[in-house]
Amino acid sequence: RNDNEISDLLTEYSARNNKRYYDRGKIPPNIITEVGYDDCDYVAVEQPAYFWPKNFGSWYRPLELHVPCRDPIDHLMSMCNYFNHPFKCIDGNNWTNNIRNPVERCLDFSTRFSIKDMSNSNINLKCFNSPSKFSKYLDYMGERLQKKELFNKYIHRDTNKPREKENECIWKNKKYRKKVKEYL
């Protein structure tokens, strides 16, 4: 589609849904899918895991999917922080129930990754260190992607409030942390 058609789609979508926050920087997923990814060297979206095989499983070239490698406990605590669900360590003899409830409470968006959905011959998984090394990742990718005519400098936008790791109970009990990791 040309630029005018895309602008018309955005205007129509916003009017139909009484939402005015869509623009060229924030496009509804259904319009992105309709326009397609054929001219994209890099796709950055946070979607459920099935998005990747659905859109790229039989694509004309292999997809190199980059996923963040992160300590599972640290990632869980980050998700608790994001969803504003303080993690409560519960002691007791019934480890499974005492771990499942606080963990599941923080996994609201647990469909983001599924190894089953990534088992596709056209999708190659690569791991990168996250989140502290993100600027190095951008440098790494900058050497591999073609330069675009319009270039904007990356501006980091926090999506989480700052964590108070020293107040997270899970870091104070090694045995509990091990059981949570096993559960994950």
Summary of the structure (lengths in Angstrom):
residues: 184
radius of gyration: 20.1
end to end distance: 43.2
largest distance: 63.4
contacts: 372
relative contact order: 0.14
helix: 45%
strand: 9%
